[in-house]
Amino acid sequence: SQVLDTRDVQVFKVTVNGQDAQFAFGEKHSFKGTPLEITFPNELRRGQEAIVEISFESSPQSSALQWLTPEQTSGKKHPYLFSQCQVEFI
């Protein structure tokens, strides 16, 4: 399994390597957010890569996620999402 940090997001679906995965939120913490535990559908071998896809919806309270509109980017064609100063490509 894998545990990720979240804050004020709604998760609809999680897949691991294209297969549906079980997921559950843990107890909400006042400033750390809410842990999201993902249970992989199959056991992974050491060194095996996993592609985890999460279908989610953020909210204005989702402080860890920030968006730039297409107009705010250098190419002005696509929106830009970053989380805790780490780039996420969409």
Rosetta blueprint (number, residue, H / E / L):
1 S L
2 Q E
3 V E
4 L E
5 D E
6 T E
7 R L
8 D L
9 V L
10 Q E
11 V E
12 F E
13 K E
14 V E
15 T E
16 V E
17 N L
18 G L
19 Q E
20 D E
21 A L
22 Q E
23 F E
24 A E
25 F E
26 G L
27 E L
28 K L
29 H E
30 S L
31 F L
32 K L
33 G E
34 T E
35 P E
36 L E
37 E E
38 I E
39 T E
40 F L
41 P L
42 N L
43 E L
44 L L
45 R L
46 R L
47 G L
48 Q L
49 E L
50 A L
51 I L
52 V E
53 E E
54 I E
55 S E
56 F E
57 E E
58 S L
59 S L
60 P L
61 Q L
62 S L
63 S L
64 A L
65 L E
66 Q E
67 W E
68 L E
69 T L
70 P H
71 E H
72 Q H
73 T L
74 S L
75 G L
76 K L
77 K L
78 H L
79 P L
80 Y E
81 L E
82 F E
83 S E
84 Q L
85 C L
86 Q E
87 V E
88 E E
89 F L
90 I L
